[in-house]
Amino acid sequence: MERIRSVIIDDEEHCRLTLMKQIEWSCPQVEIIGFANSVENGISLIDEETPDLVFLDIEMSDGTGFDILKQVRKRNFKLIFTTAFDEYAVKAFKVNAIAYLLKPIDGEELSEAIEKIQAEKNDIIEARLEKLMQFLSSAEKSTKIALPVSDGLQFVNTYDIIRCEADGNYCMVYLKDKSKILISKTIKYLENLIQNQKFIRVHQSHLVNIDFVKKYVRGKNGQIILDDKTIIPVSRSKKDDFLDNIL
């Protein structure tokens, strides 16, 4: 039996271990030769190991699986996306006939996905992937983003976001209608997701939409006051960047 040299890229350890166990039980022809837990490590792993197959998580703490695909030197491998969400990119996968698995991953579905992609040529997969990347690139121009919440995804317009505040590995997103959304992602993840010049990281724990900034108060570090009267500290290391962006 020909071995399929594979890597798993996922920022959650329990997801990596669960997938590895499912592969051992259901797909003995698949050999796991490496793991990565971030975008940066994932790029290095693929470039160094040149695997036959990549199991790629969509959402990671420092970016997305698509960031990895844009930056690897060669995409001459078969690909199966893994995701906990059944709405976000899954529609795009279906449209472009891209292989994906929903978490928690089922052993039978895993076997079917591997059997299916093994029957396809790499150049066909690459062509489908190019169409997917074009689809997602056009979607990025939209002002709407998808926030991962406990029961799925919540779609919001970036111009409705006042600020984002970090709490460890969680973030609270505050909206102009006075509602708020808790997500289990870091503030760095949100900063990468929003990618809007109106949003400025003024502090390690705070990302602010400058459209809602009412006043800047000078001081040793400085503070900003928002339209809703919230006071946000401006760290010394971020002060110059903040002032450069608003002046």
SULLINZI-V30731 format. One record per helix or strand of 3 or more residues. SS is the DSSP state (hx for helix, st for strand). FROM is the first residue (numbers start at 1). LEN is the number of residues. If there is no record, write none. Layout:
BEGIN
ss & from & len
SS & FROM & LEN
SS & FROM & LEN
END
This chain:
BEGIN
ss & from & len
st & 4 & 6
hx & 13 & 14
st & 30 & 7
hx & 39 & 11
st & 53 & 5
hx & 65 & 7
st & 78 & 6
hx & 90 & 6
st & 100 & 3
hx & 107 & 12
hx & 122 & 18
st & 144 & 6
st & 152 & 6
hx & 158 & 3
st & 161 & 7
st & 170 & 6
st & 180 & 4
hx & 187 & 8
st & 199 & 5
st & 206 & 4
hx & 210 & 3
st & 213 & 5
st & 223 & 4
st & 231 & 3
hx & 236 & 11
END
